Amino acid sequence: MTQKKDYLKGQFGNAVSAIIKGIDRDVERGEDALMLGLGIVMLSSTFAPVAPPSILLPLVALTFAISSGFARMNYHNMERKLLESMAQLEGHDKIILHPIAAVFAENPMRSLAESFNPLKNLKRTWKSALGGILINPLWMPIFYVMGIQIIEEKNLGILNRAIIGVEQKISSLSSLV
């Protein structure tokens, strides 16, 4: 399946609405990936009677890593597609979409390689080590990737609020006309 390079491919009519619908759909996709990972982790306790913690806990960390990794790639794709779509728009339409683009500028997401590197995220590493000391050393990787998951949820929430703000702005402008 080929990915669209921007939000305007094959769209007719209002370009701003097409971009907002496309990015809103991608935000939902990222939220769904994070919730799927969290749901799988919540269900992992059902395997506790048959799987020892030395097997189950790394699988929990792997589940968090995969879901947050997919959400991060989705976030980067949204940013790329939004910028490519905005390059095709006129000034007035760019101003309407500026709050959404500002979210990407104000909350830049580093690459997955940097996010998963414990030496580049000393605060998260320290917190996960402290949690591992307090609970169980096998939980340290879980806490580390859970921190990545929380950051992804926070950024998607900020982006979702910006989208809602732009939608409300558009609806109030259209009601005035």
Disulfide bonds with the S-S distance in Angstrom:
none
